[in-house]
């Protein structure tokens, strides 16, 4: 399932009301980038606003509204606040489980790691330990 979220800003500038919105595909964001994405910039780009304009400076002063999260992002949206760090952790775990699932099936005949949470956590811990040892 695709991980997306709707972002939106409503604001006034020079007596005109502006409503900017777009659906952001979170899967296109760099998974290892520790900095949160610049949602204002992404929203301006999607709505054809020059980032060197006064209009852009005005929109930067308003908070981004988040809604309609789908995929892993849905569990990271609470009362209009999106937890990007929680989403990144969930996406990383999903990637790790995609690697570990076939291993559990081949060696332990376990087809559903969610049904065995202790085993799932043990495999994830072993995977993380192996990654740390290589670094």
C-alpha positions as CSV (number, residue, x, y, z in Angstrom):
1,X,0.0,0.0,0.0
2,X,1.2,3.5,-0.9
3,X,2.1,5.8,2.0
4,X,0.5,9.2,1.3
5,X,-0.8,12.2,3.3
6,X,-2.7,15.3,2.3
7,X,-1.1,18.6,3.2
8,X,-2.8,22.0,3.1
9,X,-2.4,25.6,4.1
10,X,-5.1,28.4,4.1
11,X,-3.8,32.0,4.4
12,X,-4.4,35.5,3.2
13,X,-1.9,37.7,1.4
14,X,-2.4,41.2,0.0
15,X,-6.1,40.9,0.6
16,X,-6.5,37.6,-1.3
17,X,-7.3,34.3,0.3
18,X,-5.2,31.3,-0.7
19,X,-5.8,27.6,-0.2
20,X,-3.0,25.4,-1.2
21,X,-3.2,21.6,-1.0
22,X,-1.6,18.5,-2.4
23,X,-1.3,14.8,-1.7
24,X,2.3,13.9,-0.8
25,X,3.7,10.5,-1.7
26,X,5.8,9.8,1.4
27,X,7.5,6.9,-0.3
28,X,9.4,9.3,-2.5
29,X,11.1,11.0,0.5
30,X,14.6,9.9,1.4
31,X,14.3,7.2,4.1
32,X,17.6,8.0,5.8
33,X,17.3,11.8,5.8
34,X,17.2,12.8,9.5
35,X,15.7,16.2,8.7
36,X,12.0,16.5,8.3
37,X,10.8,17.4,4.8
38,X,10.1,21.0,4.1
39,X,6.3,20.7,3.8
40,X,5.9,24.4,3.0
41,X,8.4,24.1,0.1
42,X,6.7,20.9,-1.2
43,X,3.3,22.6,-1.0
44,X,4.5,25.7,-2.8
45,X,6.1,23.6,-5.6
46,X,2.9,21.5,-6.1
47,X,0.9,24.8,-6.4
48,X,3.2,26.7,-8.7
49,X,4.5,29.2,-6.2
50,X,8.0,30.6,-6.6
51,X,10.0,30.0,-3.5
52,X,11.7,33.4,-3.9
53,X,8.4,35.3,-3.8
54,X,6.7,37.3,-1.0
55,X,3.7,34.9,-1.4
56,X,6.0,32.1,-0.4
57,X,7.3,34.0,2.6
58,X,3.8,34.6,3.7
59,X,2.8,31.0,3.4
60,X,5.8,29.9,5.5
61,X,4.3,31.8,8.5
62,X,1.3,29.4,8.6
63,X,1.1,25.9,9.9
64,X,0.7,23.0,7.5
65,X,-2.5,21.0,8.1
66,X,-2.3,17.2,7.7
67,X,-5.1,14.9,6.9
68,X,-6.2,11.7,5.1
69,X,-3.0,9.7,5.8
70,X,-2.9,6.3,4.1
71,X,-0.7,3.3,4.5
72,X,1.8,3.3,7.4
73,X,1.3,7.1,7.7
74,X,-2.3,6.6,9.0
75,X,-1.0,5.4,12.4
76,X,1.3,8.5,12.6
77,X,-1.4,11.1,12.2
78,X,-3.2,12.3,15.4
79,X,-5.5,15.2,15.6
80,X,-4.0,16.9,12.5
81,X,-0.4,16.4,13.7
82,X,1.9,14.1,11.6
83,X,4.7,12.4,13.4
84,X,7.4,12.1,10.7
85,X,9.8,10.3,13.0
86,X,7.3,7.6,13.9
87,X,6.5,7.2,10.2
88,X,10.2,6.7,9.4
89,X,10.5,4.1,12.1
90,X,7.5,2.2,10.8
91,X,8.7,2.3,7.3
92,X,12.2,1.0,8.4
93,X,10.5,-1.8,10.3
94,X,8.4,-2.7,7.3
95,X,11.6,-2.9,5.2
96,X,13.3,-5.1,7.8
97,X,10.3,-7.4,8.1
98,X,10.3,-7.8,4.3
99,X,13.8,-9.2,4.7
100,X,13.1,-11.2,7.8
101,X,9.8,-12.8,6.7
102,X,11.3,-15.2,4.1
103,X,14.0,-16.1,6.6
104,X,11.4,-17.0,9.3
105,X,9.5,-19.0,6.8
106,X,12.5,-20.9,5.4
107,X,14.1,-21.8,8.8
108,X,11.3,-21.7,11.3
109,X,8.2,-22.4,9.1
110,X,6.6,-19.2,10.4
111,X,4.5,-17.5,7.8
112,X,3.0,-14.7,10.0
113,X,5.5,-12.9,12.2
114,X,2.7,-10.8,13.7
115,X,1.2,-13.9,15.2
116,X,4.4,-14.4,17.2
117,X,5.4,-11.0,18.5
118,X,8.3,-12.3,20.7
119,X,9.9,-14.0,17.7
120,X,9.3,-10.9,15.5
121,X,11.1,-8.7,18.1
122,X,13.9,-11.2,18.5
123,X,14.5,-11.3,14.7
124,X,14.3,-7.5,14.4
125,X,16.8,-7.2,17.3
126,X,19.2,-9.7,15.6
127,X,18.9,-7.8,12.3
128,X,19.7,-4.5,14.0
129,X,22.6,-6.0,15.9
130,X,24.0,-7.3,12.6
131,X,23.6,-3.9,11.0
132,X,25.4,-2.3,13.9
133,X,28.3,-4.8,13.8
134,X,28.9,-3.9,10.1
135,X,29.0,-0.2,10.8
